[in-house]
Structure formats: structure tokens, C-alpha cells
Amino acid sequence: MDKKDEIILQQLDVIRSMTENGLKRMNTDFWGNPQPKKDVPKKEEVKKAEVEAEAEKPAEEELPPPEKLEDLLAELDTYIGLDVIKEEVRSLINMVQIYKLRREHDLPTTDMSLHMVFSGNPGTGKTMMARMMARIYRTLGILSKGQLVEVDRSGLVAGYVGQTALKTAKVLEKAMGGVLFIDEAYALNGESENDFGQEAIDTILKAMEDHRDDLVVIVAGYTELMDKFVHSNPGLESRFNRFMFFPDYTVEEMMAIFKMRCGKGYTLAEDAEPLVRDYIAEESADAESFGNARGVRNILEHIIVAQNNRLTKMENITREDLMLLTADDVLHARGKID
């Protein structure tokens, strides 16, 4: 090959190289830079990853089916006293049922507020009735879960700016689908400028508006203080327009509560019954400090302590001995005998 042929071959190599580079640049201009080939996971690997991810998800709590309304009303009737409250609850149930029927028939309805104010002295059944209302609302299809979340000021209010809203929001999240029961709600009305109770109130009011279809709030406490609390804020006043007053139990009603509690493993001697009635009457003279049903529970506990002291001095204790509460047990509990 002479010099001329070598030059021609070199020129052809240069042209071929330029052509290849040009084509590559044209391909990049049209389609962009080619991405490195990735390893495509096999179907088995994808399936395994999906199963593992599903297993890591928290299992949703399976709710029991709603209770029958007639069963709830039958249980309501077993509650001692509270005749006026029972009647109001039945009226509320009737109102909800008619409201739902009117909507099913495309008839106009007025706004129905199910948030409530429970007022009365301690131990008059407010928490018990709030729990019952949660169950009734679920049975009526108003609430999706029907749980009761009970809090007071300490469960809602924090000590620094911004923390109260977060703390209250967590409680509200837990209460969604059920009833939020705020005991001694008037304590949220702080008297100092640096109090964050109002922040909790504002957060609750917003949740009541945003989740009106699946959240019921019940506020409770002493009658006069609750009245003052509700009327201290236009937002509270507009949302809480249903009031239920829980009267103090009578001595006879508290005696019935005592016997009901005794029925869970104890029997009351016949001659001890009038002594217990006198004990309750004496202690409950100041209903506010006595605590109604709570006070009855305390009296029973004192009598059981006296019984325990008596039994430890006996030999060959029988089942009947373990169950019997005697007149002497009552007198020892009252401090009438040593």
C-alpha cells in the first residue's frame, strides 16, 4: 500500500468516527441522556415486599356490632334514681329517630345539636350517663365507634405556648367516632393572662365544627360553675344548648345503691340494714362533700375493713362468714364501738 492509499484510509476512519459521534449526539438531542439499566425486581420479590409492608401496618381495631336499642333502654331502666335524666334521654332518642326519618324522606330539618352540659354534684351518675349516651349514639348511627374519652383540664392544657393545641388535638383524635367527656370543664377558663385554657377551648370548638358528624362533646361539673362557663364564650353558648341536671340521690336511693354493691360478693345482715341507712343519712347531710354514689362506695369499703378485722380473729372461717356484713361491722365502721 502506497502513501496515497494510507492517507485515504485515515480519512475514511476520521469520517466514520465523526459520523458515529454525530449520530450519538442526534440521539441524545431527541431522547435525552440514556439512563443506566436498572435491575428489575422479580415478581416474587415484589410480592414478598408487598406482604411484608402489609404485615407492618397496624391492624385496625375490629369494633363490636352496635347494641340493640331496646337492650340499652332496658339497662337504662336499671339505673337507680335519675328519673328526670332517663326521660330526657328517651326524648333525645325520639328526636334523633324522627330527624333521621325526615332526612330519609327529603323533608327539611333543623340543626340538631347533640353536645350536652351535665351539671350536678359529684357522684350523681354523670360519667355513667355519658358512657351510656356514647353507646346509644352509636346504635342510632350517629357515632362510628361509640367510645368515651374522659379528661379534665390537666389532660388538655400544657404549660407553654403552642403545646396546648397539640395536646388537645391528640385527645380529640382519640375521641373521634365517640364522646369526649370533659369533667370540671369550667377549669379551662383560667383567670390569669398566661393561662392556656382558652387555647384548649378554641381547639375543641373547631373540632366540634369540623367533625360535627362523628364527634360529641359533653362538658360536666357543678351547676352554677357550668352555667357560668357555657355563657362565658359565644362559641360555647352556640354549641351547648342541651342541659341535663343530675340531682343528688335520696337516702333511699343511696341505700339501694349500697345493696346493689353488696350483691357483688356480700350479703347484709337484716339487723344491719337500718344501721347502714342511718350511716348514709348522717354522712350525706353535706351532699357536695359526701359525693353521693361515691360516698356510698366509701361507706361500704369502711364496713368491709371492719369485717376483715373481725374475721381475722375467727377460726374455721366459712364462705358465709366471708360474705356476711354484720351490725357490729357497721357500728365499728362508724366508730360507735371499739
C-alpha positions in Angstrom: 0.0 0.0 0.0 1.5 3.3 -1.1 1.4 6.6 0.8 -1.7 7.8 -1.1 -3.8 4.7 0.0 -2.8 5.2 3.7 -4.0 8.8 3.6 -7.3 7.7 2.1 -7.9 5.0 4.8 -7.0 7.5 7.6 -9.5 10.0 6.1 -12.2 7.3 5.9 -11.6 6.4 9.6 -12.0 10.1 10.6 -15.2 10.3 8.6 -16.6 7.1 10.2 -15.8 8.4 13.7 -17.4 11.8 13.1 -20.5 10.1 11.7 -20.8 7.9 14.8 -20.4 10.8 17.2 -22.9 12.8 15.2 -25.5 10.1 15.4 -25.0 9.8 19.1 -25.5 13.5 19.6 -28.6 13.4 17.5 -30.0 10.5 19.6 -29.3 12.5 22.8 -30.9 15.6 21.5 -34.0 13.7 20.6 -34.3 11.3 23.5 -32.2 12.7 26.3 -29.2 11.1 28.0 -29.6 7.3 28.2 -30.2 6.1 31.8 -28.2 3.2 33.1 -30.1 0.0 33.0 -31.6 -0.9 36.4 -32.2 -4.3 37.8 -35.9 -5.1 37.5 -37.1 -6.9 40.7 -38.6 -10.3 40.1 -42.3 -10.8 40.6 -41.6 -13.0 43.6 -39.5 -10.3 45.2 -42.2 -7.6 44.6 -44.9 -9.9 46.1 -42.7 -10.6 49.2 -42.1 -6.9 49.8 -45.8 -6.1 49.5 -46.7 -8.8 52.0 -44.0 -7.6 54.5 -45.3 -4.0 54.1 -48.8 -5.1 54.7 -47.8 -7.0 57.8 -46.1 -3.9 59.3 -49.3 -1.9 59.1 -51.1 -1.7 62.5 -54.2 -3.8 62.4 -57.4 -1.8 62.5 -59.4 -2.4 65.7 -62.4 -4.5 64.9 -65.4 -2.9 66.6 -68.2 -5.0 68.1 -71.6 -4.6 66.3 -73.9 -1.8 67.6 -76.1 -2.9 70.5 -79.8 -3.2 70.2 -81.6 0.0 71.3 -84.2 -2.0 73.4 -81.3 -3.6 75.3 -79.8 -0.2 76.1 -83.1 1.2 77.2 -83.6 -1.9 79.4 -80.2 -1.2 81.0 -81.1 2.4 81.4 -84.2 1.5 83.4 -82.0 -0.5 85.9 -80.1 2.7 86.9 -81.2 3.8 90.4 -82.8 7.2 90.5 -82.2 9.7 87.7 -85.8 9.6 86.6 -85.7 13.0 85.0 -82.5 12.2 83.2 -83.9 8.9 81.9 -86.9 10.8 80.5 -84.7 13.4 78.8 -82.6 10.6 77.3 -85.7 8.9 75.8 -86.9 12.3 74.4 -83.5 12.8 72.8 -83.6 9.3 71.2 -87.1 10.1 69.9 -85.8 13.4 68.4 -82.9 11.7 66.7 -85.1 8.9 65.2 -87.6 11.4 63.8 -84.8 13.6 62.5 -83.3 10.7 60.5 -86.7 9.7 59.1 -87.3 13.3 57.9 -84.0 13.2 56.1 -84.8 9.9 54.5 -88.0 11.4 53.2 -86.2 14.5 51.9 -88.1 16.7 54.4 -86.5 19.9 55.9 -84.8 19.5 59.2 -83.4 22.0 61.7 -79.8 21.8 63.0 -79.6 19.1 65.7 -77.0 19.7 68.5 -76.1 16.5 70.4 -73.4 18.2 72.5 -74.5 18.4 76.2 -73.9 20.0 79.5 -74.2 17.7 82.5 -74.4 19.6 85.8 -74.7 18.4 89.4 -72.7 17.4 92.4 -70.0 14.6 92.3 -71.2 11.0 92.2 -74.6 11.7 90.7 -74.1 9.5 87.6 -72.7 12.0 85.1 -69.9 9.8 83.8 -72.1 6.7 83.8 -74.7 8.5 81.7 -72.1 9.9 79.3 -70.9 6.4 78.6 -74.5 5.3 78.0 -75.1 8.2 75.6 -72.0 7.2 73.6 -73.4 3.7 73.2 -76.9 5.0 72.3 -75.5 7.4 69.7 -73.6 4.6 68.1 -76.7 2.4 68.0 -78.6 5.3 66.4 -75.9 5.6 63.7 -74.7 9.0 64.8 -71.2 7.9 66.0 -69.0 5.4 64.2 -67.3 3.9 67.3 -69.1 4.9 70.5 -66.2 5.1 72.9 -66.0 7.5 75.8 -62.8 9.5 76.3 -62.8 11.2 79.7 -60.4 14.1 80.5 -60.2 17.1 82.7 -58.1 20.3 82.4 -54.8 18.5 83.1 -55.4 16.3 80.1 -55.9 19.2 77.7 -53.8 22.1 78.9 -50.0 22.3 78.7 -47.6 24.8 80.2 -46.1 26.6 77.1 -47.4 28.5 74.1 -48.5 26.2 71.3 -48.3 22.9 73.3 -51.9 23.1 74.5 -53.3 22.9 70.9 -51.2 19.8 70.2 -52.1 18.2 73.5 -55.8 18.8 72.9 -55.6 17.7 69.3 -54.3 14.3 70.4 -57.2 13.9 72.8 -59.7 14.8 70.1 -58.1 12.3 67.7 -58.6 9.6 70.3 -62.2 10.7 70.8 -63.2 10.8 67.1 -66.1 8.5 66.5 -67.2 8.7 70.1 -67.8 11.1 73.0 -65.3 13.4 74.6 -66.3 13.9 78.2 -64.7 16.9 79.9 -65.1 16.8 83.7 -64.9 20.1 85.6 -64.8 21.9 82.3 -65.1 25.3 83.9 -61.4 24.9 85.0 -60.5 25.6 81.4 -61.5 29.2 82.0 -58.2 30.4 83.5 -58.1 33.7 85.4 -54.5 34.7 84.6 -53.3 36.2 81.3 -50.8 33.5 80.8 -53.4 30.7 81.1 -53.7 28.4 78.1 -57.2 27.1 78.8 -58.7 29.3 76.1 -56.4 27.7 73.6 -57.9 24.3 74.5 -61.4 25.7 74.2 -60.7 27.1 70.8 -59.2 23.8 69.6 -62.2 21.9 70.8 -64.8 24.3 69.3 -63.0 24.0 65.9 -63.1 20.2 66.1 -66.8 20.3 67.0 -67.4 22.3 63.9 -65.1 20.3 61.5 -66.3 16.9 62.8 -69.9 17.5 63.7 -70.9 14.2 62.1 -68.7 12.0 64.2 -67.9 13.7 67.5 -70.0 14.6 70.5 -68.6 16.6 73.4 -70.2 16.5 76.9 -68.9 19.0 79.5 -69.7 18.4 83.2 -69.3 19.9 86.6 -71.0 21.9 89.4 -74.3 23.5 88.2 -73.5 27.2 88.8 -70.0 27.0 87.6 -71.0 25.1 84.4 -73.7 27.7 83.7 -71.1 30.5 84.0 -68.6 28.5 81.9 -71.0 28.0 79.0 -72.2 31.6 78.9 -68.7 33.0 79.1 -68.0 32.3 75.4 -70.3 32.8 72.4 -68.8 29.8 70.7 -69.6 27.6 73.7 -73.1 29.1 74.1 -74.0 28.4 70.5 -72.9 24.8 70.6 -74.1 23.7 74.0 -77.8 24.2 74.2 -78.8 20.9 75.8 -78.6 20.9 79.6 -79.1 17.9 81.9 -79.2 18.4 85.7 -78.3 15.5 87.9 -79.9 15.8 91.3 -78.5 14.4 94.5 -79.6 10.9 95.3 -82.1 10.5 98.2 -81.1 8.4 101.2 -83.4 5.6 99.9 -81.7 5.7 96.5 -78.3 5.6 98.1 -79.4 2.6 100.2 -80.5 0.9 97.0 -77.0 1.6 95.6 -75.4 0.2 98.7 -77.4 -3.1 98.4 -76.6 -3.3 94.7 -72.9 -3.1 95.5 -73.3 -5.6 98.3 -74.7 -8.0 95.8 -71.3 -8.4 94.2 -70.0 -10.9 96.8 -71.5 -9.7 100.1 -74.8 -10.1 102.0 -76.1 -7.6 104.5 -77.5 -8.9 107.8 -81.1 -7.9 108.4 -80.4 -6.1 111.6 -77.5 -4.2 109.9 -79.7 -2.6 107.3 -81.2 0.2 109.4 -77.8 1.0 110.8 -76.4 1.4 107.2 -79.3 3.7 106.4 -78.6 5.9 109.4 -74.9 5.8 108.5 -75.7 7.1 105.0 -78.1 9.7 106.2 -75.6 11.1 108.7 -72.7 11.2 106.3 -74.7 12.6 103.3 -76.0 15.6 105.2 -73.5 17.6 103.2 -74.2 16.1 99.7 -71.4 18.1 98.0 -68.6 16.7 100.2 -70.2 13.3 100.6 -70.2 12.6 96.9 -73.5 10.7 96.5 -72.7 7.2 94.9 -69.0 7.7 95.6 -69.7 8.3 99.3 -71.8 5.1 99.4 -68.9 3.2 97.9 -66.6 4.6 100.6 -69.1 3.6 103.4 -69.1 0.0 102.0 -65.3 -0.1 102.0 -65.2 1.1 105.6 -67.6 -1.6 106.6 -65.6 -4.3 104.7 -62.5 -3.2 106.6 -64.3 -3.7 109.9 -65.5 -7.1 108.7 -61.9 -8.1 107.7 -60.7 -7.1 111.2 -63.4 -9.3 112.8 -62.8 -12.3 110.6 -59.1 -12.4 111.3 -59.9 -13.1 114.9 -62.0 -16.2 114.0 -61.1 -19.8 113.3 -62.6 -22.0 110.6 -63.9 -19.2 108.5 -66.7 -20.3 106.2 -67.9 -19.0 102.8 -70.9 -17.5 104.5 -68.6 -15.7 107.1 -66.7 -14.2 104.2 -69.8 -12.8 102.6 -71.8 -11.6 105.7 -71.7 -7.9 106.8 -73.0 -7.7 110.4 -74.5 -4.9 112.5 -71.2 -4.9 114.5 -69.2 -4.3 111.3 -71.4 -1.2 110.6 -71.0 0.1 114.2 -67.3 -0.4 114.1 -67.1 1.4 110.7 -69.0 4.3 112.2 -66.8 4.4 115.3 -69.7 3.6 117.6 -67.9 0.7 119.2 -64.2 -0.1 119.6 
